[in-house]
Amino acid sequence: MVVLALLVPFLMLGVLLMLGRYEDYVLPPREPEPEPADRPVGGLRG
């Protein structure tokens, strides 16, 4: 029981790290934010 209590936090940490890596592989890469000079200036859309 003591061994299980000591292993559970490490197993949970491992699962979280694996999910983070899985997310990197599954999701498409994020597009970079446009530079301020590339954005349209002023005006309301409509």
LODREN-169790 format. One record per residue (C-alpha): x, y, z. Coordinates in pm, whole numbers, plus 50000, padded with zeros to 5 digits. Each point is the difference from the previous one (the first is absolute). Layout:
XYZ ...
//
This chain:
500005000050000 502825024050080 501624992749664 496725007149823 499625033050188 503505009949889 499524989649638 496635016649933 501285036349985 502814990149763 497604980649780 497635029849988 502885022849902 501014975949726 496444999349864 499865038049992 503325002049817 498894973849748 496745018849934 501995031649933 502184982149745 496924983649845 498415034349962 503095012849814 499734971649748 496225001349949 499275037249981 501055019649690 502785025350056 498825034450107 500335027949748 502195028750119 498285032250100 500115026649726 502405028550053 498395033250100 500855014849658 498094971949825 496735006050184 497335022649851 499905034150165 496885015650152 496464999449869 497014979150096 499164968449817 496594998949857 
//
